[in-house]
Amino acid sequence: MVYETSYGTGKKVFSPDLNRGKWEKPTDYIFACVGLAMKMDVFDFMYYLLSDMGILGILPYFVYVVIYLVPIIFIHSFMGQFSSSGFISAFRLSPFFKGMGYLSVFLTLSMLIYYSIYVALPLLFIINSFRPTLPWSCEGLKAWFNATSGRSTICSETINGEHSEIQNATIKDLHVPSVIFYESFFDGLREKGGMPEINDAYELSWHFVVLFALVWAVIAFIFHKFSDTAKFGKFLRYMVICTLILLLVCFVRFLFLPGDLSWLGKYIAPKPYDWALGTASTFFIAIQAFGAGWGSVIALSSFNGFKTNIMSYSWIISFGQIFIFITFGLVACMLEQHFRELADASDKRVLNVWLMFLSSASALSTMGWPNLWTIIYYTTLLMAAVISISTQIFTVLQSLFDEFEDLRERKQEVTFGLITGLAFCSIFFCTNHGITYFCSFYSDAAISNISLHLLLLLVILWIYGRQRFQRDIEFMLGQHFASWKIYILRYIAPFILLICMPIGIRWSIEDHSYVSIEFLVMCIIVVWLPILAIPGYGFYILSQNTGSFWERLIRTCRPTDWYPVEMEYRQKYEEAVGNTETHQLFEVIEDVN
């Protein structure tokens, strides 16, 4: 293996951004990474599996901590902290695979385009919660709902209620008022409810256009006031703390939803089948915490001090994420049980779709002080979504500034230009199809996450090599990275990822069977085609080198300009690896793993 710099190779030398800043407090890195777990789309689509897992549903999380979460978070943290770079420039470790960084940028931006939904919906309910009577309460529903439409609700039933044939039995469907309230903003959904048919025309809701505009105005304000790294870290710190406090308050209050606590017995002793079915879903919840393109942790760790103990931080972050998963899961479980009791009492089926964002409003309307609790609950969801969006944008921007030196001189223009572009593209999700079927993007992102993690493990543990990886860790932290951890990363974690890949593919196929051809084309363009950036960039960099194909491949896979950016640590590192002259090319004779 050859350790080399760009000097003398004809390539542009990596130029670190010396003004990128650092966290005000080391713990800001922990809060930022814990905030990544507040991805509401994860709980939005997984609650129906989690609700029946009971207390045993906690156990898979702790298994993933050991075999997956902590090791992967540690690798991400290592790449960012050692290189002080975002998830593009960090691939100086193996330039052939820098396309993974570009892919991560693109996938993250794709997620951000639809994710504004998770801020717009809470805003919708918060704004309408200031009315004297909640429009989705049983009392408020009478003022605007057409009772002759033939749609039965949990408030009252009509003679011509909808029916579903299930196993030769007729079951009347009861609609949730808050879901009907949401559907009323689209003419087509107001008439028939449910989801739009594949052949239905696309209908734009100007109410949601305004809400989306408010969302992106809030995001722009955040980056106007907290563009500096230290200030942004402080902002995230207080946002995460406040969100966790509100989440705990909601959790305690939901324990006293109307009805008894008979569900606790089922929660303590769940059925083995329900637990086994939900175990797979917990894996996808865990893997999605890293963001759509998994690169956020790399970028966030790049603001750490060089000697920050990321070993202990990785454990703290993992347990913090688990705490959030469990708490949100319990909230979803209590909401689900509330509607199940309504269904059991009436011997009918309650259509509590989109549980945590839509149906929950009707559950809250049955409480004392319903307006107050609706505002508190949806403020919690809104803050969680704002944390996720702002963190992802921050990491994308910093990764671009690290890689492209010219952009550093125009940070404000790039920042607000990006936010404006995202706001414009998100208008598609103000349509009846867009706001309903965006989950197809999420399911495809799960597959890309698995693929990128597999490739990252290959790059770090096999191409760069476990010995060099352990050497760098020992140099940076003064601690030895145990061989059993290497074994987990090299063999066990990839094995788990490979097992879950077919599950993700099947999930994606099922989701696409419900959507129009336009959605399939969009998913191909924004999720699948960008994967070609990995081999595409690899072949591009091969073409920039000389020699045989094998010589070019070896040269582009070995680290280039891979060293700490701080001069003190850089000099010590060069001495440690035997590269004492910065501007020349030296070979370090090592066995390739």
N, C-alpha and C positions, 0 to 999 in steps of 0.2 A: 504493500500500500504506500502511496506517495502523499505526503502532506505538502500542500503547495499554496501559494498566494497568487493573486492575479497579476502581480508584477512580472513583466517579461513574457506574458502569455498573449498579449494583444487584446485582452478583455478589459472591460471597465472594472476598476477596482471598487470593491464595496466601500461605501462612504457612510459611516454611522451617523445617525441624527443625534447630535450632542445636545440638542435642546428639547428632546422628547420628554424629559422629566421622569420623576419616580413617584411612587405612592407616598403620601404624607405620613402614613403609618404602615408598618408591615402587614397589619391585620386587614388593611383595605383590600389586599389581594384575596384574602379569605372571603370577605363580604362580597366582592365582585364575582368570585367563582360560585359561591353559594347562591347568589342571585340568578345565575344561569339555570338553576334548577326550577325556577319559577316560570317554566314554559307551559303556559296554560293549554296549548294544543295537546300536550301529552295527556293531561287529566281529562280533557274534553272528550277524547276518543277511547280512553281506557277505563273509565269509571265502571262500565257495565261488567267488566271482568274483575275489577278490584273489589266491587261491592260484596261479592260472595266469598272472597278469600278469607275473611275474618282475620283474627290476630296472627294466624299462621302465615298470612301474606307478608308479614314483616321479615320472615326468615330468609326468603330468597335475596332480599336486599343485602343482608349481611354476608351471604355467600358471594354475591357480586363484588362486595367491597374488597374481598381478599383476592379473588381471581380476575377481577376486571377493573373496577373503578379506581382503586388506589394506584395500581401499577400504571394504568393508562394516564391518569391525571399526573402522575409523577413524570412520565416520559414527556408529556406536553410541557410541563413546568420546566423540565430540564432544557428542552430545546429553546424555550423563550428566555429563560433566565441566563443561560450560558451565553447566548448570542446577543441578548438585549435587542431582539428583533421580533417583528410580527411574523405571521404564518406564511409569508412569501420568502422573505430574506433569510429566515431560519433554515431554509433548505440549502444554505451554503454547505451544510453538512453533507449533502449529496445532490449536487446541482441537476443531475439528470431528472430528478423527481420534483423539481420546483413547480411543475405543472399542478401538483397537488395543492400548493398554496394558492395558485390562481383559481383552481376549481373551488377551493374553499370560499374564496371571495365571492364567486359567482353564485354558489349555492346559498350562502348567507344572505345575499341581496335578494335572491328569489324568495326566501322565507320571509324577509322583511316586507316584501310587497303585499303579502296577504295577512301578515301578522297584525297589521293595524286594526283588523276586525276585532281583536281581543282588547283593544282600547275603546273602539267605537261602541261596542255593545254595552259595556259598563257605563259609558257616558250617556247612552240613551236612557238607561234605567235611573241613573243618578239625577239627570235633569228632570225627568218626569216624576221623581220621588218628592219633588217640592210642591206637587199638587196637593190640595187638602185631602182628596180621596185618590188612592192609587188606582190608575185605570185598569190594572190587571187583577185587582181584588174582585171578589164576587160582587161587592156593592158597586164598584166603579165600572165593572163589565156591562152592567145594565144600561149605562148611559150611551154606549156606542156599539155594542155587539148586536148583530141582527139574529135574534133568536129563531127566526124562521129559516135560517140557512141550512138547517138539518144537521148541524154539528153539535153534539152533546159536549158539555164541559163538566169539570169536577164540581162546579157550582150548582148546576141544574141539568136535567136531561130533557131532550125533546123526543116526541113520539117517533120521528123519522131519523133516529140516530144512525150513525155509520156502523156497519158491521164488518167483521172479518171472519172468514172461514178458516178455522184452525182445528185440524183433526176432527172434522165433521161436526164441530160445535160452533154455534154462533156466539160471538163475544162482541159486545158493544164497546166501541172505543170512546173514551172520555178525553177530551182535549184540555190542555192546561191554559188558563187565560193569558198568562204572560207570553206563551208561545204564539197565541192568536194575536196578541198585541204587536209582537214583532212582525208577524206575517202581514199585518194590516198596512205596512209601509210599501207593499208590493201588490199591485192590482190583481195579478194572477194568483198569488198565494192567498189573498184575502177572499177570493171567490171559492177556492177549493181546498186550501190549506195543504199541509204536507210539503213535499219537495216538488220542484218543477219537473215536468216530464222532459225527456231528452229532446223532443221535437218542439218544445215550447219556445216562443220568441224570448230574446234577451230583453229584460226590462230594467231600466236604471231608476234607482230610488234617490231622489234629490235630498231627502232627509239624511240618508247615509253619506251622500257626497259632502254635505255640510259637516257631519260628524267626523268623517275622515280628514277634512280640512282642519278641524280643530285638533285632531290627533297630531298631525304633522306640524301644526303651529306650536304645539306644546313641545314636541321633540326639537324643533328649531330653537325654541327659547332655551331649552336645556343646554344645547351646544353653544348658544350665545353666552350664557352665564357661566358655564362650567367646562369650557374648552381645555383649560389647563389640566394636566394629568392629576396633580395633587387635589385640585378642586373637584374634578370629576370623581376621584376616589372617595372624597369626603361626601359628595352627593350620594353615591351608591351606598356608602356606609349607613347613612341615616335613612335612606329609602328602604334598604333591606331590613333594618331594625324595626322601623315603623310597620312595614308590611307583615313581619313575623308577629309583632304584638297584636295587630288587627286580626291576623289569622287565628291566633290563639283565642282572642275574644269571641270571634265567630264560632269557633269550635265549641267553646263552653256554652254559648247561647244555643247552638243547634242541638245540644243534648236535651233541651227542653222544648223541642218542637212539639206541637199538638200530637197527642198519641202517647202510648206507653213505651217503656224501654224493653219490650220483649225481644227486640232485635239483638240485644246484648248477648243473650244466650246463644243465638246463632253465630254471632261474631266471635265469641270465645271458643265455640266448638263447631267450626264449619264442616261442610261435607267434603270428603277427600277429593271427589271429582271437581268440585268448585275450586278447591285450592290448586289442584294440578292444572286446571285450565288457565287460571290466572297467573301461574308462575311464568309462563312465556311472556305475558304482557309486562311483567316487572322488568324483564330484560330490556325491552324496547323503551320503557320509561327511563331506565338508567342510561342507556346509550344516547338518548336524545338530549340529555342534560348538557352535552358539550356544544350544542348549537347545531344548526343545519349543516355546517361544513366542518365541524369539530375543531376549528382552529382558534376559537376564542380564548381557550385556556393558554395556548402558546403566547398569544399577544398580551394577555393580562399578566402573565408571569414575567414578561420582558421588562416590566416596570419595577421588579423586585431588586433589592440590593444583591450583589453577586453572591454573597455568602448566606442569603436567606435559607433557612432550613426547610426546604420544600418537602422533605421526607415526612416530618410531623405535620406540616400544613396539608399535605395530600390526605392524610387520615382525617383531619379536622373538617376539610371541605367535603369529603365523602360522607361523613356522619351528618354534617349539616344538610347535605342534599337529601339524605335518607329521612331526616326529620321532616323536611318539607314534603317529600313524597308521602310519608305516612300520614301527616296532618291533613293534607289535601285529600288523600284517599279516604280518611275517616269522615271528613266533611261530605264528600260525595256519597259515602255509604249511608250516612244519616239522611241525606236528602232522598236517596233512592228508597230507603225504608219508609220514609214519610209517604211517598206516593204509592208504595206497595200496600201500605195499610189502608189507604183510600180505595185502592182497587179491591182488596179483600173484603172491605166493608160493603161495597156495592156489587161485588161479584162481576166486575167488569175490568177492562184493561185501561190504565191511564197512560196516555202517550206523552210521557215526560221526556221529550226529545231535548238534546243539547242541555243536559241536566244542569251543569254548574253555571251556565250563562243565561239560559232562557227560563227553564222550568223553575229554577230556584227562586225567582222573583215572586211566583205565586205562593210558594211555601213560606217565604218571608212575610207575605201579606196576612198570614193567619196569626202572626205573633202580636204581642202587645207592642205598641210604638212601632208599627210596621214601616213608617217612613224613615225613621231613624235607623232601624236595622238594615233596611234596604240600602241606604246611603253608606253605612259602615261596610257591609258585605261587598258591594260593588266597588267601593273605593279600594278595598283590598285587592280585588281582581285587577282593577285599573292600574294600581301601583306596581303589581307584579308584572303586568304586560309592559309598562313603561320601562321598568328595570331591564327587561329582556331586550326590548328594541334599542334602547340607548346604549346598552353594553355591546350589542352586536355591531351597531354602527361605529362605535368608538374603536373597536378592534379592527374593523375593516379599514377605517380611515388611517389608523396608525400603521397598519401593514402596508398600505399604499404609500404612505410618506416614507417608510423605511426603505422600500424598494426603489421608489422613483424620486431621486433627489430634486428634480425640477418642481415637483408638486409641493415641496416644503415651503417654497416662497409664496405659494398661493393657498395656504391652508383654509382660510375663510371661504374663498370662492369654491374650492373643492368640496368643503363640508356642506355648505348650503346648496350647492349645485346637486350633490348626491341626494340630500333630503328632498329637494324639489323634484328630482327625477323619480324617486321612490313614491312620492305623493301622487305624481301624475300616473304612474303605472298602476297604483293601487285602485284607481277609479273602476277598473274592471270588476273588482270585488265588491262594488256597490250595486251590482246587478243581481237578479234573482238566482242565476246560475252560479255566479262567482262566489256569493256569500254562503251558498249551500254546499257546493262541491269542492271547495278549496282543499278538503282533506286528502284529495288524491295527490297533491303536491307533498303533503306531510308523509304519506305512506311511501312515496318514492324516495324521499329524503332519508328514511330509515335504512333503505338498501344502500344508498350512497355512503351513509355513515359507517355501516359495517365494512364496506369495501375499502374506504379510506383508512379505517383503523387497521385492517389486515395489512394493507400496503405500508402503513407507517411502521408497524412491528417488523415487517420485512426489511425496511430501510435502516431502522435503528439497530436491530439485534442481529441482522445477518449481513447486510451490505456494509454499514459502518462498522459493525462488529461489537460483540459483547465485551471484549477486552478493552477496546477504546472507550466504549460507553462507560464501563466501570472505572476506567482511568480518569475520565472527565468528571464523573461524579465525585470521586475521591479528591480530585484537585479542587473542585468548586466547594464542596461541603466539608472536606476533611473527614468523611465517613465512608466506610466500605459498603458497597451495594451488594447484599448477600446473594449467593449463587442460587438459592431457592427462589428468589424473586425473578432472577433471570430465567429460570426454568419455567415459571408460571407465564412470563411474557413470551417466551419462545414457543411453548407447546400448548399449555392449557388455555390461555386466552384466545389464541387463534382457533383452537378446536371448538370452543364455545361459539365464537363468531361464525364459523363455518356451519355449525348446526343450525344457527338462527337465520342464516341467509335464505334457505328455502321458505321459512315461515314468512319473512319479509316480502319475498317475491309473490307468494300466494296472496298475502294481504293486499299488495299493490294491484294484482290482477283483479281481485274481487272489487276493489274500489273503482277501478276504471270501467267495470262492467255497468256501472250506474250512471256514468257521465257521458256528455256529448263528445263528438269527435273533435270539437274545438279544444276541449280540455286535454284530450290525449295528445293532440299536436303540441299544445303549450307545454305539457310535461316533458315531451321529447325534446323540445327546444331548450327549456330552462333547467332541466335536471339531467337528462340522459346524454344529449349531444355534448355538453360541457365536459363530460368525463374524458372526451377525446383530447382535452388539454394536457392530460398527463403524458400519453405517448407522443402527442404533437410537439410539446415543448422538448421532450427527450430527443426526438429526432432532429429538431431544430438545433439544439446545442451540439448534437453529434456532427451536424453539417458545418459547424463553426470550428471544428478541430481537424487535425491532420493525422495521417497514419491509417492503418487498417481499421476495419470496423471494430474488431476486438480491442485494439489499442485505444480507439476513441471512447468505446464504452467504459473501459476501466478508468480512463482519465476523467470522464464526466461523472462517474459514480463516486469518486473519492472527494473528500472535503476540500473546499476552496475558500480561502479567507475565513476559515473556521477557527475563531479565537475570541476571547473576551474583548469587548470594545474598550474597556478601561485600561489605560496604558500600564498601570501597575500590575494588574492581573495578566495582561497580555504578555508582558515580558517574562513573568514567572511561568506562564504556560508554555511559551516557546522554549524556554530552558528545559521544562519538564519533558517535552516531546522531542527535544534535540534539534529544534529549528531556531537557532539563535540569531540568524540574520534574516530580518523581515523581508528584504527585497530580493531574495534569491530563492531558487527552487532546490529543495533537499529531499532526498528519499529516506524514508524510515522503513527499514526492512522488517516486515512483520508477516506472520503467517495469516493468510486470509481465512476468516472463519467459514 
